Amino acid sequence: MKIVGVTSCPSGVAHTYMAAEALVLAGKNHGVEVIVETQGGSGIENQLKKKDIDEAVCVILTNDVSIKGEERFKGKKVLRMGVSDVIKKADAIVTKIVKTFK
């Protein structure tokens, strides 16, 4: 199972990367591949590949600021959450996705 996501926060610094790390760690805990693109103060990093988006069961987008390139996810199941919620609830989010798409 694969999940992709894009994290971004208003300042584009710490919380962007904290959310990405929380999702990746939660994925490892559940045996799920999680790939996260960050859109921060340094621009877009770890840009998602079309293949990864196509293979993903779901896309997690932070909604604190607009995400660049959202059209890439047309037709995918998308979960929108605030950055702080993703940081605090990453394990619960991945658990729910695993149960939903298993």
N, C-alpha and C positions, 0 to 999 in steps of 0.2 A: 504494500500500500504506500502511496506517495501523496504528500500534501505540499502545496506551494503557498507562499505568502509574500506580501509586501508590507514592510513596516516603514513608517515615517511619522515624525512628530513635528510640532511647530518650530522648534529650534533646530531639529535635524541632527542632534548630537546623541547624548547618552541614551535616552529612552528608545530611540530607533534601534540601537544595537542591543540594548537590554531585552527588548521584545523579541528580536530575532533569535538571540541566544536562548531565551526561555522556551521558544517554540521548538528549536532544534533539540534541546535537552529533553523536553517532554516527549518528542518523537523517539529519541533513543530509548527512553524508559519504556516505551510501548512497542518497540520494534518496528517503528514506522519511519520511513525516509521523509524528512522535512527539509525543504529547500526554501530559503528566504532571501528575497532581494531587499536591500535597504536603499531607501531614498533619503539621504541625509545631507548634512552640510557639505559633504565631499562629493555630492552628486549621486548618481545611481551606481551601486556596487553589487556584485554578484547577480547581474541581470539574469532573469529567468530565461531559459531556453524554451523554444516552442515545444520541443519534445517533452520536457518536464511538465509544462502546463497541460499538454494533451494527456499525459499519463496520470495526472493528479486527480484524486477523487473529489477534491475540494480546494478552494482558494480562500485564504484568510487575508483580509485587507484591514489595515488600521484606518480609522476614519477621522482622525484628529485633523488631518489636512488632506487635500485632494492628492490622489495617487496618479502619477504620470503613467500613461499607457494602459488604462483600465480596459480599453477595447480588446486587449489580448485575451481577456477572460470571458468573452461573450459565449454563452451556452454552458458555462461551468457553474456549479453550485458555489456560491460566494457567501462567506461569513464575514460580516463587518463588525469590528470591535474597536474600542479606544485602546491606545497604546498601554495605558496603565492597567486596563483589564486584561490585556494579553499577558503582561508581565506577571500579574497576580494569579491568573487563572489558566495558564498555559497547559498544565497537566489535565485539568478538567476539560478544556477545549479538545485536546487530542483524544482523551478518553471518549468523549461524546462522538467525535468524528469516527473513531474506530468502531464503536457500537453501531453507528448509523450506516456505515458503508461496508461492514463486514459481510 
